[in-house]
Amino acid sequence: MNSYIKNVIEDVENRNSNEKEFIQSVHEVLETLEKVIDNNPDFEKNGLLERLVEPERVIMFRVPWVDDNGKVQVNKGYRVQFNGSIGPYKGGLRFHESVNLSIMKFLAFEQTFKNALTGLPIGGGKGGSDFNPKGKSDNEIMRFCQSFMNELQRHIGADLDVPAGDIGVGAREIGYLFGQYRKIKNLYEAGVLTGKGLSYGGSLARKEATGFGLIYFMREMLKANNMTLEGKTVTISGSGNVAIYAAQKTLEYGAKVVAMSDSNGCIWDKDGIDLAEIKRIKEVERLRIKEYLKKYPNAVYMENVKGEIPAVYTIKTDIALPCATQNDINLETAKLLVSNGVKAIGEGANMPTTIEGIKYFLENGILFAPAKAANAGGVATSALEMSQNSMRCPWTFEEVDEKLDRIMTNIFATCKHTAEKYNLGKNYLAGANIAAFSKVADAMIAQGII
């Protein structure tokens, strides 16, 4: 490994020793940049990598709120503004009990490169809280969101930092957050949040964007390797927003989705998943995926066992789409997928595959669509929402979808071209990292030591 990269990674490990997810994300990016760093010795003199791996700003705050029993609860709130060199910070808010500083930093670091790949002028940020909206009433969620925004409003703005949704933050939460922001600021700044409802500045196709974008990327990757989605069997880890709309677009291209999952287990339907039923269970009723058996008793429910490979990955399939959460696929899981004949992996979640898993896929010739490229459709459409807010002019679903398709097609072309330029074969992860890094590095150098 290049000595400069090695020293920076060691420094990150020493200074952030308890932040395993952040350290993992730094390894994943920097270890692919060796050829670029070798060709640019001035990067070390300018401390480029040292500045790149340190957030520009980390905001942490308490979030007190009152539950329905009148008891005061206190959660932690975060916003990590990692790199604003190419535009205002942009990235989602995650409400989940697993949220901590390490996860926030990894997501914001990853977001910096993802946003650069879109070709749109947006920097990288991420935020959230260890608050879990599951099992909470609408009033409890409203009170929490209002308290969260009481502090967050000091640090965001349409030209400063534009949050969106993520795990645990959907249209309901964005609505409560936006309402409180508007109340505090006494102005209608539509572009301060994205993922809004259509009645107050949201964009058509935003809900579908991450899942659709994943499949547009997969389509291009398969086409470049003389394959198509048509006739393929697909398993999808997850049953949230990304998973559902990835499934929808997959079906449109003639593939068959045979399994989807939640944190408890997976449904395996050899005849093909009834997506309308999954939507009813998850988007309307907000129930566990096992409810699928009530309508389709011949389907198989496979429960997850802690410490073992998630059930959805034990099913033989042509394509696997991890759309749940980080580190869902480790080396053991990767080996099973390869032995079961998987041909391609498309990351719909953020960093769902460990570094060891990624290396195993690449060593075994599996086509691998990395998260920062393949799931960039969500943030790209959020940026399109910002454009519509600035113009005060909404676009049709077809207009937004066409722009999304074009963006994702361009992202794959960039990954492929960059990998070929540096003689990296079909390593689209390295291609994505180098292309995104090059854009961010150029902007940082142009703006001086700040």
Buried (B, 14 or more C-beta within 10 A) or exposed (E): EBEBBEBBBEBBBEEBEEBBBBBBBBBBBBBBBBBBBEEBEEBBEBEBBBBBBBBBEBBEBEBEBBBEEEEEBEBBBBBBBBBBBBBBBBBBBBBBEEBBBBBBBBBBBBBBBBBBBBBBBBBBBBBBBBBBBEEBEEEBBBBBBBBBBBBBBEBBBBEBBBBBBBBBBBBBBBBBBBBBBBEBEEEEBBBBBBBBEEEBBBBBBBBBBBBBBBBBBBBBBBEBEEBEBEEBBBBBBBBBBBBBBBBBBBBEBEBBBBBBBBEEBBBBBEEEBBBEBBBBBBBEEEEBBBBBBEEBEEBBBBEBEEEEBBBBBBBEBBBBBBBBBBBBBBBBBBBBBBEBEBBBBBBBBBBBBBBBBBBBBBEEEBBBBBBBBBBBBBBBBBBBBBBBBEEEEBBEEEBBBEBBBEBBBBBBEBBBEBBEEBEBEBBBBBBBBBBBBBBBBEBBBEEEEE
